[in-house]
Amino acid sequence: MLLTAAGPATADRGHGDPAEDARKLSRELVRDSSARDAYRHLERFQQIADESGGHRAAGSPGHDASAAYVYQLLRKAGYRVAYDTFRFTYTETLAEKLSVVSPEARDVAIESMTYTESTPEGGLEAALAHVPTDGTTGCQAEDYAAGDYDGRIALIQRGACSFAEKQNAAAEAGAVGAVIYNNEEGALSGTIGSTDDAKIPTGGVTRAEGQKLAAAAEAGEVVVNLEVRELQEERETRNVIAETPGGKTDNTVMLGAHLDSVTEGAGINDNASGTAGLLEVAVELAQETRGHPHEQLRNKVRFALWSAEENGLVGSEKYVEKLTDAQRENIALYLNFDMIASPNAAQFVYDGDDSDNEGEGPGPEGSAQLERDITEFLDRRGDPHEGTDFDGRSDYGPFIAAGIPAGGTFTGAEGIKSEDQAARYGGEAGVAYDACYHSACDDLDNIDMVSFGVNIDVIADAVGTYAHDQRSLSRPVPRTATEGNSGSGGLHAAHDRARS
């Protein structure tokens, strides 16, 4: 895992002012790192998917080839590189169908929840029973007390608790399946958490479809056929961890992106884009410092390419779980880059100080400073941005849980772009930030090169700055410092995991 107890004593040897060194390296990395150069990595990941059954999912040959490509590239650049291998439950969707049988036959688009129980082949047919919406929204036994759910399929609105808790409560009430509908615009996908948590077949539908089904069920009996089936088997996969040979280990700058795709497609925006952005900056960083001892970094820089993110942040969780107290303390910050080139992009910055007053609250101490540093960089360039809820639903989640300052950027997934956002960023209002999210069309045509470049520059500035100077992380952030550019609060999250 490349978690040394102490790094070479390169700090302060032959260096001038830390702030000046940071500004110099940041300028060089921003100048030399480009979306056009990073695009070649996207082409390679697309080629790998094309040669590997159309995807690069964890536990598949496509992911193994992607990890080997990343490993070899970073090792050639001069990094200390290692595989971090672990076992997990591989999943692959076999069927996801929902059909209204009566009173009026029609098909409804549904996405199966990762780790769901499977229905029989051909599905299961049962009456739909809507769970009343209230403060707990299908999370507790009392929410089912007023209705008859025995042998029925529970229709439950998203919110207040995890998907796992909802389907478990429905199962306890006698339901044989669960359909969870979104409480905001956009499709709904997520994970039950683990196969141990799965009780009944469960899938997600949009808010509009859920409300339509709820109204019909309240007016009379609605019979549906639900078929969600998933292949589940234990497999081995690996994170790729690379770090600079020098720099103080006790001030390690860590950046990550997930390398795996879903099984539905190549995952070029989600998340070859974040991976390619990190690779581009990593290669440029190595070139800037190679053969120049006087330019060696004060602080160690570590890049992590995570596996099994799409299965519930498994790779990053296992990595953080294995950290000793000392190793955890050595990580000064973690920055996450997941989907940084969405075709109908908005520019989101994780809301480290909770200045948007939305969702899960602030990140660990230092997260507010990370947000401020990113937004100040974007402001200097005149790039608009807004906050997005720091709710731990991407690979920064385990770092937050461990008390490590975290942040990063994101350009949107299945959420719907507003009129205000279209005016601010361009693109099309009323359309998803990434209409190909978790779909086969997430290919090379699903990339916005302008947003890709902006976010690669964010990565480059952060690496150049924190590799030499981390004093901004202790500079106080007034609560209003990031509110002015926070916009509407953003998309909420890249992925719904085991939460609702």
PECOR-V419269 format. One record per pair of residues at least 6 apart in sequence whose ideal C-beta (glycine too) atoms are under 7 Angstrom apart, sorted by the first residue. I is the first residue (numbers start at 1). GAP is how many residues later the second one is. D is the distance in Angstrom with one decimal. If there is no record, write none. Layout:
I;GAP;D  I;GAP;D
This chain:
1;81;6.5  1;83;5.2  1;240;5.9  1;318;6.8  1;321;6.6  2;78;5.7  2;80;5.1  2;239;5.1  2;241;5.0  2;300;6.9  3;320;6.9  3;324;4.7  4;245;5.5  5;321;6.6  6;243;5.6  7;239;6.9  7;240;5.8  7;241;5.2  7;242;3.4  7;293;5.3  8;238;5.0  10;236;4.6  10;237;6.2  10;286;4.9  10;288;7.0  11;237;4.8  11;287;4.6  14;279;6.8  14;280;4.7  15;6;5.8  15;283;6.5  18;280;6.5  18;450;5.2  18;451;4.2  19;450;5.3  21;447;4.2  22;442;6.3  22;443;4.7  22;446;4.0  22;447;3.8  25;263;6.6  25;439;3.8  25;442;6.3  25;443;6.1  26;435;4.9  26;438;3.2  26;439;5.1  28;260;5.5  28;436;6.9  29;252;6.1  29;255;5.5  29;256;6.4  29;259;6.8  29;431;3.8  29;434;6.1  29;435;4.4  30;427;5.0  30;430;4.6  30;431;5.6  32;252;4.8  33;247;5.1  33;248;5.1  33;251;4.9  33;423;5.3  33;424;6.9  33;427;4.4  34;419;6.8  35;414;5.2  35;417;4.2  35;418;3.8  35;421;5.7  37;243;5.7  38;238;4.4  38;239;5.9  38;241;6.9  38;242;3.8  38;414;6.9  38;418;5.9  41;234;7.0  41;235;3.8  41;238;5.2  42;226;5.6  42;230;5.3  42;234;5.3  42;402;6.2  42;405;6.6  43;401;6.8  44;25;6.0  45;11;6.5  45;21;6.0  45;221;6.7  45;223;6.4  45;227;4.2  46;220;5.4  46;222;5.9  46;397;6.1  46;398;5.1  48;8;6.1  48;14;5.5  48;17;4.6  48;18;5.5  48;21;7.0  49;6;5.7  49;7;5.2  49;13;5.5  49;217;3.5  52;8;6.4  52;9;4.7  52;10;3.3  52;13;6.3  53;9;6.7  54;211;6.5  54;212;6.7  54;386;6.9  55;7;5.5  55;206;5.2  55;207;6.8  55;208;5.0  55;209;6.8  55;210;6.0  55;211;6.3  55;212;7.0  56;6;3.8  56;7;5.0  56;10;5.0  56;204;6.2  56;205;4.3  56;210;6.4  56;211;5.9  57;6;6.0  57;203;5.7  57;204;5.7  57;205;6.2  57;206;4.6  57;253;6.8  58;30;6.8  58;32;6.9  58;179;4.4  58;202;4.1  58;249;4.5  58;250;4.0  58;252;6.8  58;253;6.2  59;29;6.9  59;31;3.8  59;176;3.6  59;178;4.9  63;174;6.3  63;196;6.8  63;197;5.3  63;244;6.4  66;193;5.5  67;171;5.7  67;173;5.3  67;192;6.4  70;170;4.8  70;189;6.6  70;209;6.8  70;235;5.2  71;10;5.4  71;12;6.9  71;169;5.3  73;206;6.3  74;7;5.0  74;168;4.1  74;208;6.2  75;6;4.6  77;205;6.5  77;206;5.2  77;209;4.0  78;208;4.9  78;212;6.1  79;163;4.0  79;164;6.3  79;165;6.5  79;203;7.0  79;207;6.8  80;162;6.8  80;163;5.4  80;165;5.8  81;159;6.8  81;161;4.4  82;159;5.3  83;155;4.3  83;157;6.3  84;154;6.0  84;155;4.0  84;157;5.4  84;235;6.0  85;151;6.2  85;153;4.5  86;151;6.8  86;232;4.8  87;147;5.9  87;149;5.4  88;147;6.7  88;149;6.2  88;220;4.9  88;223;5.9  88;226;4.8  89;26;6.9  89;106;5.7  89;143;5.6  89;145;6.1  89;222;6.9  90;143;5.4  90;145;4.1  91;23;5.4  91;24;6.5  91;139;5.4  91;140;6.6  91;141;5.5  91;220;6.3  92;138;6.8  92;139;4.3  92;171;4.7  93;19;5.5  93;137;5.7  93;170;6.4  94;135;4.2  94;136;6.1  94;137;5.7  95;132;4.9  95;133;6.5  95;134;4.3  96;14;5.5  96;15;5.9  96;16;4.3  96;107;6.1  96;132;5.3  97;13;6.9  97;26;6.5  97;130;4.4  98;10;4.4  98;12;4.1  98;81;6.7  98;105;6.6  98;107;6.9  98;126;6.2  98;128;5.5  99;8;5.2  99;125;6.4  99;126;4.6  100;6;4.9  100;8;6.6  100;122;6.4  100;124;5.5  101;24;6.3  101;122;4.4  101;123;6.2  101;124;5.7  102;121;4.7  103;117;6.7  103;119;7.0  108;97;6.0  108;101;5.2  109;96;6.8  110;69;6.9  110;93;4.2  110;94;6.7  110;95;5.2  111;76;6.3  111;77;6.6  111;78;4.4  111;92;6.0  111;93;5.1  112;91;4.8  112;116;3.9  112;118;6.0  113;50;5.8  113;77;5.6  113;78;6.1  113;79;5.1  113;89;4.6  113;90;6.1  113;91;6.4  114;77;3.8  114;78;6.6  114;197;6.2  114;198;6.7  115;76;5.8  115;77;4.2  115;78;6.6  115;79;5.7  115;80;5.1  115;82;6.9  115;83;5.2  116;76;5.8  116;82;5.6  116;85;5.7  116;86;4.8  116;112;5.5  116;114;5.8  117;81;4.7  117;82;6.5  117;83;5.5  117;84;5.0  118;83;6.3  118;110;6.6  118;111;4.2  118;112;5.6  119;58;7.0  119;82;4.5  119;107;6.1  119;108;5.1  119;109;5.8  119;110;6.1  121;108;6.8  122;105;6.6  123;102;4.5  123;103;5.6  123;104;3.2  124;52;6.1  124;53;6.1  124;102;5.8  125;98;6.5  125;100;4.7  126;25;6.1  126;26;5.3  126;27;4.9  126;50;5.7  126;51;6.8  127;25;4.9  127;94;5.5  127;95;6.7  127;96;5.4  128;24;6.7  128;25;5.4  128;27;5.4  128;85;6.3  128;89;4.8  128;94;4.4  128;96;5.3  129;18;5.7  129;19;6.6  129;20;4.9  129;23;4.1  129;24;7.0  129;25;5.7  129;26;6.7  129;88;6.8  130;25;4.6  130;84;4.5  130;87;4.6  130;88;6.1  131;7;4.1  131;12;5.8  131;13;6.5  131;23;5.7  131;24;6.6  131;25;4.7  132;11;6.8  132;14;6.9  133;24;4.9  134;9;6.8  135;25;6.8  136;7;5.5  136;24;5.4  137;19;6.9  137;20;5.3  137;22;4.6  137;23;4.6  138;18;3.8  138;19;6.9  138;28;5.0  138;31;6.2  138;32;6.7  139;21;5.3  139;22;3.7  139;26;5.3  139;27;6.2  139;30;5.9  140;29;6.2  141;28;6.3  141;31;6.2  141;32;6.9  143;26;6.9  144;25;6.8  144;29;3.7  149;21;6.5  149;24;4.2  149;25;5.1  149;26;4.6  150;24;3.5  151;23;6.5  151;25;5.9  152;23;5.8  152;24;6.9  153;22;6.4  153;23;6.5  153;24;4.1  153;25;6.8  153;26;6.2  153;71;6.0  153;73;5.7  154;16;3.9  154;21;4.1  154;24;4.8  155;24;5.1  155;26;6.8  155;55;6.7  155;58;5.7  155;59;5.9  155;62;6.4  156;10;5.2  156;14;6.5  156;22;6.1  156;24;5.1  157;24;5.8  157;26;5.6  157;53;6.6  158;22;5.6  158;23;6.6  158;24;5.4  158;25;4.6  158;30;6.4  158;342;5.0  159;24;4.9  159;341;5.7  160;340;6.6  161;339;5.7  162;31;6.7  162;336;5.0  162;337;5.0  162;338;5.4  163;17;6.1  163;27;5.1  163;29;5.8  163;39;6.8  163;335;6.5  163;337;5.5  164;28;4.8  164;29;4.4  164;33;4.2  164;334;5.6  166;12;6.5  166;14;6.0  166;334;6.5  167;11;4.4  167;25;6.7  167;32;5.6  167;33;5.5  167;35;4.5  168;31;5.1  170;8;4.7  170;30;6.5  171;28;3.8  171;29;4.6  175;25;6.1  176;24;6.1  177;23;5.4  177;24;4.6  177;49;4.8  178;22;5.7  178;24;4.4  179;24;5.9  179;26;6.0  179;47;6.9  180;8;6.5  180;22;6.7  180;24;5.1  181;7;6.9  181;24;5.0  181;25;6.8  181;26;5.9  181;28;6.5  181;29;2.1  182;6;4.2  182;22;7.0  182;24;5.5  182;25;4.3  182;28;6.7  183;24;6.3  184;23;6.4  185;22;6.5  185;230;6.7  185;231;4.0  186;20;6.9  186;228;4.2  186;229;4.8  186;230;5.5  186;246;6.1  187;19;5.8  187;227;4.7  188;16;3.3  188;17;6.4  188;18;6.6  188;308;6.7  189;15;5.8  189;249;5.8  189;307;6.2  190;14;6.3  190;306;3.5  190;307;6.2  191;120;7.0  191;121;4.6  191;306;5.3  191;307;5.4  192;6;4.8  192;10;6.5  192;306;6.8  193;119;6.3  193;305;3.6  195;37;5.9  201;25;6.2  201;27;4.8  202;26;7.0  203;23;7.0  203;25;4.8  213;9;6.7  216;6;4.9  237;70;4.4  237;71;5.6  238;69;5.9  239;65;6.2  239;66;6.5  239;67;5.4  239;68;5.3  239;76;4.7  239;80;6.1  240;19;6.9  240;65;4.3  241;61;6.7  241;63;5.4  242;40;7.0  242;61;4.9  243;57;5.8  243;58;6.6  243;59;4.1  244;53;5.9  244;56;5.6  244;57;4.8  246;50;4.9  246;51;6.0  247;50;4.2  247;51;6.3  247;52;4.8  247;53;3.5  247;54;6.5  247;220;6.9  248;50;6.3  248;51;5.3  248;52;6.2  249;51;5.2  249;81;5.4  250;80;4.9  251;48;4.1  251;81;4.9  251;219;6.0  252;47;6.7  252;48;4.6  252;50;5.5  252;78;5.2  252;79;5.1  252;80;6.0  253;46;5.6  253;47;7.0  253;48;4.8  253;79;6.2  253;80;6.2  253;210;6.8  253;213;4.4  253;214;5.9  254;48;4.6  254;50;6.5  254;77;5.3  254;79;6.8  254;80;4.7  255;23;5.9  255;48;5.6  255;80;4.7  255;204;6.8  255;208;7.0  256;48;3.9  256;50;5.9  256;60;6.8  256;78;6.7  256;80;5.6  256;139;5.4  257;14;5.7  257;17;3.3  257;18;4.8  257;21;5.3  257;48;6.2  257;80;4.7  257;81;6.3  258;13;4.9  258;48;4.3  258;51;3.3  258;80;6.3  258;137;5.7  259;16;5.3  259;46;4.2  259;47;6.3  259;48;6.0  260;47;5.2  260;48;6.1  260;49;5.8  260;50;5.5  261;6;2.5  261;9;6.9  261;49;7.0  262;48;5.1  262;176;5.0  264;174;5.7  264;175;5.7  264;176;5.7  265;174;5.7  265;175;4.3  265;176;6.9  265;177;4.6  265;178;6.8  266;176;6.3  266;177;5.4  267;175;5.7  268;174;5.5  268;175;5.4  268;176;5.7  268;178;5.7  268;179;6.3  269;70;5.5  269;72;5.5  269;73;5.8  269;165;5.7  269;173;5.5  269;177;5.0  269;178;6.0  270;69;5.0  270;167;6.4  270;172;5.9  271;67;5.2  271;68;5.8  273;66;6.2  273;67;4.9  273;68;4.1  273;174;6.6  273;179;6.2  274;63;3.8  274;64;5.2  274;65;6.6  274;66;5.3  275;30;5.7  277;60;5.7  277;63;5.6  277;178;6.0  277;179;4.6  277;182;5.3  278;25;5.4  278;59;6.5  278;181;6.4  280;176;5.8  281;175;6.7  281;178;4.8  281;179;4.9  281;182;5.5  282;21;5.3  285;16;6.7  285;178;5.9  288;7;6.8  289;6;5.2  289;7;6.1  289;8;6.4  297;170;4.5  297;171;6.6  298;169;6.8  298;170;5.0  299;167;6.6  299;168;5.4  299;169;7.0  299;171;6.7  301;162;6.1  301;166;5.4  304;15;7.0  306;9;4.0  306;10;4.9  306;89;5.2  307;8;4.2  308;6;3.7  308;7;4.8  309;6;6.2  309;7;6.9  309;86;5.7  312;185;5.3  312;186;6.0  313;82;5.8  313;84;5.6  313;85;6.3  313;184;6.3  316;79;4.1  316;82;4.9  317;81;4.6  320;78;4.0  320;79;6.3  320;82;5.2  328;74;5.6  328;76;6.7  331;73;5.3  332;138;5.6  332;141;6.9  333;33;6.3  333;37;6.1  333;72;4.8  333;133;6.5  333;140;6.6  334;62;6.1  334;65;4.2  334;70;5.3  334;72;4.6  335;35;6.9  335;72;5.6  335;73;4.7  335;127;5.8  336;58;5.7  336;59;5.3  336;60;4.0  336;70;6.6  336;72;3.8  337;71;5.5  337;72;6.3  337;118;6.6  337;122;6.3  338;56;4.6  338;57;6.8  338;72;5.9  338;156;4.8  339;71;5.8  339;72;5.8  339;74;5.9  339;95;6.7  339;155;5.5  340;69;6.1  340;70;6.9  340;71;5.6  340;111;6.7  340;112;6.3  340;115;3.7  341;70;6.4  341;106;4.5  341;107;5.3  341;110;5.2  341;111;3.8  342;69;4.0  342;70;4.6  342;91;4.5  342;92;4.3  342;106;6.3  342;109;6.6  343;91;6.2  343;103;5.5  343;104;6.8  343;105;5.1  344;73;5.6  344;83;4.3  344;84;5.8  344;87;5.5  344;88;6.6  344;89;5.1  344;90;6.9  345;66;3.9  345;67;5.9  345;80;6.4  345;82;6.7  345;88;6.1  345;103;5.0  345;106;4.0  346;40;6.9  346;65;6.3  346;66;5.1  346;71;6.4  346;75;5.0  346;79;5.3  346;87;6.1  346;144;6.9  347;36;6.4  347;37;6.2  347;38;4.3  347;64;6.5  347;78;6.6  347;104;7.0  347;107;6.7  348;38;6.3  348;40;3.9  348;61;6.4  348;62;4.5  348;63;6.6  348;64;6.7  348;142;4.7  348;143;6.1  349;22;5.7  349;25;5.1  349;26;5.7  349;36;5.3  349;38;6.0  349;60;5.6  350;21;6.4  350;38;6.0  350;40;4.9  350;57;5.0  350;58;5.4  351;20;6.4  351;36;3.8  351;37;6.2  351;38;6.1  351;39;4.9  352;10;6.2  352;11;4.6  352;15;3.2  352;16;4.6  352;18;5.5  352;19;3.8  352;38;6.0  352;55;5.2  353;9;5.2  353;15;3.4  353;18;6.1  353;124;5.8  353;126;6.7  353;129;6.1  354;7;5.1  354;8;4.0  355;32;6.8  355;124;5.9  355;127;4.9  355;128;4.4  355;131;6.0  356;31;4.5  356;130;5.0  356;133;4.5  358;31;5.2  358;131;4.7  359;30;3.2  359;31;7.0  359;32;4.9  359;133;6.8  360;29;6.3  360;30;6.2  360;31;4.2  360;32;6.6  362;6;6.4  362;28;6.9  363;27;5.1  363;37;5.3  363;42;6.6  363;43;5.4  364;36;6.1  364;39;4.8  364;40;6.2  364;41;5.3  365;40;6.6  366;39;2.9  366;107;4.8  367;23;6.9  367;38;4.8  367;39;5.6  367;40;5.8  368;109;4.3  369;103;5.7  369;104;4.8  369;106;6.3  369;108;5.8  370;35;5.9  370;36;7.0  370;37;3.3  371;36;5.4  371;111;5.5  372;105;5.0  372;109;5.4  372;110;5.8  373;99;5.6  374;33;6.4  374;35;6.6  374;84;5.8  375;10;6.0  375;107;5.4  375;110;5.8  377;81;6.4  377;84;4.9  378;7;4.9  379;106;7.0  383;71;5.7  384;40;4.9  384;41;6.3  385;100;5.6  386;99;6.5  386;100;5.3  386;101;3.0  386;102;6.5  386;104;5.2  387;95;6.6  387;99;4.1  387;102;6.0  387;103;5.7  388;22;6.1  388;102;3.5  388;103;5.4  388;104;6.5  389;100;7.0  389;103;5.0  389;104;6.5  391;102;5.6  392;8;5.3  392;9;6.9  393;100;3.9  393;101;6.6  393;102;5.5  393;103;6.5  393;104;5.1  393;106;6.4  394;99;7.0  394;100;4.9  394;101;6.2  396;10;4.2  396;12;6.2  399;7;4.8  400;6;5.3  405;68;6.6  409;46;5.2  409;49;5.4  410;84;5.6  411;22;6.4  411;40;5.0  411;44;6.9  412;21;2.5  412;22;6.1  412;79;5.1  413;20;6.1  413;21;5.3  413;24;4.7  413;78;6.7  413;81;5.2  413;82;7.0  414;18;5.3  414;20;6.8  414;23;4.5  415;17;6.6  415;18;5.8  415;76;3.9  415;77;6.7  416;14;6.3  416;15;6.8  416;16;5.9  417;10;5.9  417;11;6.6  417;12;5.5  417;14;6.0  417;16;5.9  418;11;6.1  418;70;6.3  419;10;4.6  420;68;6.3  422;6;6.3  422;7;3.9  433;58;6.6  434;12;7.0  436;6;4.3  436;10;4.7
